[in-house]
């Protein structure tokens, strides 16, 4: 008997990155399946920094239905001066 196995691979919907003093960035992958299963208000974060600076990227799910997810991505960096940027991104959840 021959068995076949089907593997479904999905690329990340979004990758959050934050610099670290060690040189290797912190990463958090958000998959489309994460967006499909998440509740409104769910958050994901990549945190970095070191003794001289602080940095993070945070994503918050603000809207979702069967077809679309809306995410606010906040990027923060501080090294004496603080900068914070927010971007709204929409993702199609249809397969």
Secondary structure, DSSP 4 states (H G I P E B T S, - for coil): -----------EEEEEEE-BTTSSPEEEEEEHHHHHHPPTT-EEEEEEE-SS-EEEEEEEEEEE-SSEEEEEEEEEEESSSEEEEEEEEEEE---
